[in-house]
Amino acid sequence: MLKKPETLFVLGYMLLPLLALLSAIVGLTMILGGNKIVGAIVLVVVTQFFAFGAVYALRKRKHALLPEQNRN
């Protein structure tokens, strides 16, 4: 399932960046609300996890598309 370029497109360009944005909003809200340590952890760890996951999915999609281009 994670080898299809269509699935990796949805993950890399839509789902994971959206989750990174939402987790950044949650982390900032927690920091402003008084939970500074937990908010910083969410902001740094969880947001970066989703952001690097998106980059990983896009790189994997690029490598999945390369053999198709060489076959044509």
C-alpha positions in Angstrom: 0.0 0.0 0.0 2.8 2.4 0.8 4.5 1.7 -2.5 1.8 3.3 -4.7 2.7 6.8 -5.9 -1.0 7.9 -5.4 -0.9 6.9 -1.7 2.4 8.6 -1.2 1.1 11.7 -2.9 -1.8 12.0 -0.5 0.5 11.4 2.5 3.3 13.7 1.4 1.3 16.6 0.1 -1.9 16.5 2.0 -2.3 14.4 5.1 1.1 14.7 6.9 1.5 18.5 6.3 -2.0 19.1 7.6 -1.3 17.0 10.7 2.0 19.0 11.2 0.1 22.2 11.0 -2.6 21.1 13.4 0.0 19.8 15.9 1.9 23.1 15.7 -1.4 24.9 16.5 -2.1 22.6 19.4 1.5 23.0 20.7 1.3 26.8 20.5 -2.1 26.8 22.2 -0.8 24.7 25.0 2.2 26.9 25.5 0.0 30.0 25.6 -2.5 28.3 27.9 0.1 27.5 30.5 1.4 24.0 29.7 4.8 25.1 28.6 6.7 21.8 28.8 4.1 19.6 27.2 3.3 22.3 24.6 7.0 22.5 23.7 7.3 18.7 23.4 4.2 18.6 21.1 5.6 21.6 19.1 9.1 20.2 18.6 8.7 16.4 18.6 5.2 15.7 17.1 5.3 18.5 14.5 8.8 17.5 13.4 7.7 13.9 13.1 4.9 14.8 10.8 7.0 17.2 8.8 9.8 14.7 8.3 7.2 12.0 7.5 5.9 14.2 4.7 9.5 14.6 3.3 10.1 10.9 3.5 6.8 10.1 1.7 7.7 12.5 -1.1 11.2 11.1 -1.5 9.7 7.5 -1.6 7.1 8.7 -4.2 9.9 10.1 -6.3 11.8 6.8 -6.3 8.5 4.9 -7.0 7.9 7.0 -10.1 11.5 6.7 -11.5 11.2 3.1 -12.8 7.9 4.0 -14.5 9.5 6.8 -16.4 12.3 4.6 -17.6 9.9 1.9 -18.9 8.2 4.3 -21.3 
